[in-house]
Amino acid sequence: MIFGFPLYAAAAVIAGPVMFAHGFTAWRRRRLIADTPTSKIRSMAMGLVEVNGATVQRSTAEAPFSGKPCVFWKVDVSTRSRDGWTVIHRESSSQPFYLRDETGIALVFPQGAECQLERGAEEVCNGISLPGCYSEYLRGHPTVLGPFARLGMLRFREYLVGEGSSLFVLGTACPKARVFEVGDAEAFAATGTDDPGAVALRAARLHGLDGEVRASIRRGENEPTFVISEQSQSTVMVQLGIKSVAFAALGPVITLLGLAYWLSAWSHGRLP
């Protein structure tokens, strides 16, 4: 008998095609990155683009767990199961930020991006007695946990992108639709102070940088691929290549093993 239980064989028959599909998706994304030339911000054409640059803060995003100021953040919450950790919630900030290279500035709208960030912090806690930062976050997101999830262990992970961080971005470049008007409220949000001089200085800086924006980069309607990564283009391509080969090869093998069990059970009259 190849599998000890029919349930495992049924799961293998289902999981195999899913793994193959993930492998094909990774292969397609790798080809997309390879076929998209890396552009300088000043000379990038509208449509799918690939750029590298350093982040510049437009407004202060405050990380929900640590409270640290940053340009961009991403968090996830996981519950422990028999097979390891299962992510039950993901969220990331949506405030736009600037990306600057030696030729110009782009405005990145990160909503909907697949983020590959490295500077992460992780903490595992007992769900019944959570630290205040996590309890407050869950109160603001009441649908994250089921009725019994807090009886076990929970894992909280937070990733931050600070000002001046180097990013690789693959997304859709769109023309700057209008001149941004920067008011006192936005300048206050960016500075975190009500000092008139600081607010005015920040407003002037934002207005000047907005005027330099070549285009905005976001998730496209026709091509939804949108990647924000702290890893280099070559590293991303290597990882996607390994993932595509592994999943595309293992998917059919797992499916065949599951089918082999059912064929064996059928031939020996063990099916109900």
C-alpha positions as CSV (number, residue, x, y, z in Angstrom):
1,M,0.0,0.0,0.0
2,I,1.5,3.3,-1.1
3,F,-0.4,5.4,1.4
4,G,-1.5,4.4,4.9
5,F,-4.8,6.2,4.6
6,P,-7.2,6.9,1.7
7,L,-7.4,10.5,2.9
8,Y,-3.7,11.1,2.1
9,A,-4.1,9.6,-1.4
10,A,-7.1,11.9,-2.1
11,A,-5.2,14.9,-0.8
12,A,-2.2,14.0,-3.1
13,V,-4.5,13.8,-6.2
14,I,-5.8,17.3,-5.4
15,A,-2.5,18.8,-4.2
16,G,-0.5,17.6,-7.2
17,P,-2.2,19.8,-9.8
18,V,-2.2,22.8,-7.4
19,M,1.6,22.5,-7.0
20,F,2.0,22.2,-10.8
21,A,-0.1,25.3,-11.2
22,H,2.1,27.2,-8.7
23,G,5.2,26.0,-10.5
24,F,3.8,27.3,-13.8
25,T,2.9,30.6,-12.3
26,A,6.5,31.0,-10.9
27,W,7.9,30.1,-14.3
28,R,5.7,32.7,-16.0
29,R,6.8,35.3,-13.5
30,R,10.4,34.5,-14.0
31,R,10.0,34.8,-17.7
32,L,8.2,38.1,-17.3
33,I,11.1,39.5,-15.2
34,A,13.7,38.2,-17.7
35,D,11.8,39.7,-20.6
36,T,11.3,43.1,-19.0
37,P,14.3,45.3,-19.3
38,T,15.4,47.2,-16.3
39,S,14.8,50.9,-16.8
40,K,15.9,54.1,-15.3
41,I,13.1,56.1,-13.8
42,R,13.5,59.1,-16.0
43,S,13.4,57.1,-19.2
44,M,10.8,54.4,-18.3
45,A,7.9,53.9,-20.6
46,M,4.3,53.6,-19.5
47,G,3.2,50.0,-19.0
48,L,5.1,47.1,-17.3
49,V,8.4,48.4,-15.9
50,E,11.3,47.1,-13.8
51,V,13.2,49.6,-11.7
52,N,15.6,49.8,-8.9
53,G,15.9,52.6,-6.4
54,A,16.0,53.9,-2.8
55,T,12.9,54.7,-0.9
56,V,12.0,58.2,0.1
57,Q,9.3,58.9,2.7
58,R,6.2,60.7,1.6
59,S,4.1,60.2,4.7
60,T,5.0,58.3,7.9
61,A,3.6,54.8,8.1
62,E,3.6,53.5,11.6
63,A,4.0,49.7,12.0
64,P,1.0,48.2,13.8
65,F,3.0,45.9,16.2
66,S,6.1,47.8,17.0
67,G,4.9,51.3,16.4
68,K,8.1,52.1,14.5
69,P,7.9,54.8,11.8
70,C,8.7,53.4,8.3
71,V,8.0,53.9,4.6
72,F,6.1,50.6,4.2
73,W,5.1,47.7,6.5
74,K,3.7,44.2,6.2
75,V,2.4,41.9,8.9
76,D,1.0,38.4,9.2
77,V,-0.6,36.3,11.9
78,S,-0.4,32.5,12.1
79,T,-1.8,29.7,14.2
80,R,0.1,26.5,15.1
81,S,-1.2,23.3,13.6
82,R,0.1,19.7,13.5
83,D,1.9,20.5,10.2
84,G,3.5,23.7,11.4
85,W,2.3,27.3,11.1
86,T,-0.7,28.4,9.1
87,V,-1.0,32.1,8.1
88,I,-4.6,33.2,8.8
89,H,-4.1,37.0,8.2
90,R,-1.9,39.3,6.1
91,E,-2.0,43.0,5.8
92,S,0.3,45.8,4.5
93,S,0.3,49.5,4.4
94,S,-1.1,51.3,1.5
95,Q,0.4,54.8,1.8
96,P,2.4,55.7,-1.4
97,F,6.1,56.3,-1.2
98,Y,8.8,57.7,-3.5
99,L,11.4,55.6,-5.2
100,R,14.5,57.5,-6.4
101,D,17.4,56.5,-8.6
102,E,20.1,58.7,-10.0
103,T,17.8,59.9,-12.8
104,G,14.5,60.7,-11.2
105,I,11.6,59.9,-8.8
106,A,8.6,57.6,-9.1
107,L,5.6,57.4,-6.8
108,V,4.9,53.8,-5.7
109,F,1.4,52.8,-4.7
110,P,2.0,49.5,-2.9
111,Q,-1.5,48.2,-2.5
112,G,-1.9,44.7,-4.1
113,A,1.9,44.1,-4.4
114,E,3.6,40.8,-3.7
115,C,6.2,41.8,-1.1
116,Q,9.5,40.0,-0.5
117,L,11.0,41.8,2.5
118,E,13.9,40.7,4.6
119,R,14.0,42.9,7.7
120,G,11.4,41.1,9.8
121,A,10.7,40.6,13.5
122,E,8.8,37.5,14.8
123,E,7.2,36.7,18.1
124,V,5.3,33.6,19.3
125,C,2.8,34.2,22.1
126,N,0.2,32.3,24.0
127,G,-3.1,33.4,22.6
128,I,-4.8,33.7,25.9
129,S,-2.3,36.3,27.4
130,L,-1.1,38.4,24.4
131,P,1.0,41.5,24.8
132,G,-0.9,44.8,24.5
133,C,0.2,45.6,20.9
134,Y,-1.1,42.3,19.6
135,S,-4.4,42.4,21.6
136,E,-5.0,45.9,20.3
137,Y,-4.4,44.9,16.7
138,L,-6.7,41.9,17.0
139,R,-9.4,44.1,18.5
140,G,-9.2,46.3,15.5
141,H,-9.4,43.2,13.2
142,P,-12.1,41.0,14.9
143,T,-12.5,38.6,12.0
144,V,-8.8,37.5,12.1
145,L,-9.3,34.7,14.6
146,G,-11.9,32.0,15.0
147,P,-13.6,31.4,18.3
148,F,-11.0,28.9,19.5
149,A,-7.8,30.2,17.9
150,R,-6.7,32.2,20.9
151,L,-6.6,29.0,23.0
152,G,-3.4,28.0,21.2
153,M,-0.1,29.6,20.2
154,L,0.0,32.5,17.8
155,R,2.9,33.8,15.7
156,F,3.1,37.5,14.8
157,R,5.5,38.7,12.1
158,E,6.2,42.3,11.1
159,Y,8.4,43.5,8.2
160,L,9.5,47.1,7.8
161,V,11.0,49.1,4.9
162,G,12.8,52.2,6.2
163,E,13.7,55.4,4.3
164,G,16.7,54.9,2.0
165,S,16.1,51.1,1.6
166,S,17.0,49.7,-1.8
167,L,14.1,48.1,-3.6
168,F,13.5,46.2,-6.8
169,V,10.0,47.0,-8.2
170,L,8.2,45.3,-11.1
171,G,4.9,46.9,-11.8
172,T,2.8,49.0,-14.1
173,A,3.9,52.6,-14.7
174,C,1.1,55.0,-15.2
175,P,1.2,58.7,-16.2
176,K,1.0,61.2,-13.3
177,A,-2.7,62.0,-13.5
178,R,-2.5,65.4,-11.8
179,V,-0.4,67.7,-9.8
180,F,-0.6,66.7,-6.1
181,E,-1.7,69.4,-3.7
182,V,0.0,69.0,-0.4
183,G,-1.9,70.5,2.5
184,D,-1.2,71.1,6.2
185,A,-3.0,67.9,7.2
186,E,-0.8,65.7,5.0
187,A,2.3,67.5,6.0
188,F,1.3,67.0,9.7
189,A,0.8,63.3,9.1
190,A,4.2,63.1,7.5
191,T,6.0,64.9,10.3
192,G,4.0,63.8,13.3
193,T,4.3,67.3,14.8
194,D,2.1,70.4,14.9
195,D,5.1,72.8,14.9
196,P,4.2,75.3,12.1
197,G,7.7,75.6,10.9
198,A,8.2,71.8,10.6
199,V,4.8,71.4,8.9
200,A,5.6,74.1,6.4
201,L,9.0,72.7,5.7
202,R,7.6,69.2,5.1
203,A,4.8,70.6,2.9
204,A,7.4,72.4,0.8
205,R,9.5,69.3,0.5
206,L,6.5,67.1,-0.5
207,H,5.3,69.6,-3.0
208,G,8.7,69.8,-4.6
209,L,9.1,66.0,-4.7
210,D,5.6,65.5,-6.1
211,G,6.5,67.9,-8.9
212,E,9.5,65.8,-9.8
213,V,7.6,62.5,-10.0
214,R,8.0,60.9,-13.4
215,A,5.1,58.5,-13.1
216,S,3.4,56.3,-10.6
217,I,3.9,52.5,-10.3
218,R,1.2,50.2,-9.1
219,R,-0.6,47.0,-9.9
220,G,-1.9,47.1,-13.4
221,E,-5.4,46.1,-14.6
222,N,-4.2,44.2,-17.7
223,E,-1.0,42.8,-16.1
224,P,-1.5,42.3,-12.4
225,T,2.0,41.2,-11.7
226,F,3.4,43.6,-9.0
227,V,6.5,42.8,-7.0
228,I,8.2,44.9,-4.4
229,S,11.4,43.2,-3.2
230,E,14.4,44.0,-1.0
231,Q,16.2,41.3,-2.9
232,S,18.0,42.0,-6.2
233,Q,16.5,41.0,-9.6
234,S,18.9,38.1,-10.0
235,T,18.1,36.7,-6.5
236,V,14.4,36.9,-7.3
237,M,14.9,35.1,-10.6
238,V,16.9,32.3,-9.0
239,Q,14.3,31.7,-6.3
240,L,11.5,31.7,-8.9
241,G,13.5,29.3,-11.0
242,I,14.0,26.8,-8.1
243,K,10.3,27.1,-7.2
244,S,9.1,26.5,-10.7
245,V,11.2,23.5,-11.3
246,A,10.5,21.9,-7.9
247,F,6.7,22.4,-8.0
248,A,6.4,21.5,-11.7
249,A,8.3,18.3,-11.0
250,L,6.8,17.3,-7.7
251,G,3.2,18.0,-8.6
252,P,2.8,15.2,-11.2
253,V,4.8,12.8,-9.0
254,I,2.5,13.4,-6.1
255,T,-0.6,13.0,-8.3
256,L,0.7,9.8,-9.7
257,L,1.3,8.4,-6.3
258,G,-2.2,9.2,-5.2
259,L,-3.7,7.7,-8.3
260,A,-1.5,4.6,-7.9
261,Y,-3.0,4.0,-4.4
262,W,-6.6,4.3,-5.7
263,L,-5.8,2.0,-8.7
264,S,-4.2,-0.5,-6.3
265,A,-7.2,-0.3,-4.0
266,W,-9.6,-0.7,-6.9
267,S,-7.8,-3.7,-8.4
268,H,-7.8,-5.5,-5.0
269,G,-11.4,-4.8,-4.3
270,R,-10.8,-2.5,-1.4
271,L,-13.0,0.4,-2.6
272,P,-16.4,0.7,-1.0
